[in-house]
Amino acid sequence: MPRIRIELPAHFPFSTSITLLISHINLGRHLDNAQLIGLVSEARVRFLKSMGYTELDVDGAGVIVADAGVQYRSEAFHGETLNISMAANDFHAFGCDLVWCMHEALSGREVARGKTGIVFFDYGARRKAPVPAGFRRRFAADSPTPD
């Protein structure tokens, strides 16, 4: 199987910082891979909140995670602060990718990068929903609308 390669956008419109707790650390004394996904989930919630949204209400539609990919770059340790930057791109009719990059705050060392595929969802009807126009417009310069 070929290795996962995540291409990062030239610019991230959002960044947040999270300090690693002992509960984020595994027996190898570094950031646990499952905890990394939890940190990215927290960053996603903060990203949406920065635009006035929640995971249950992005202009009337909810968000579900369809897939995720991670490329690990270095270890991270208890007490370090990680900066997680996020952008939306690769839009399609029902969703997009949230591309992210995680760096250790003091050194700038890249810890990981990845992308989370999201699909917009109508929780009342229990079916996927089109990307809300207002959400798509926020990222129009970074990701053109498909034909």
Order of alpha helices (4+ residues) and beta strands (2+ residues): beta-alpha-beta-beta-beta-beta-beta-alpha
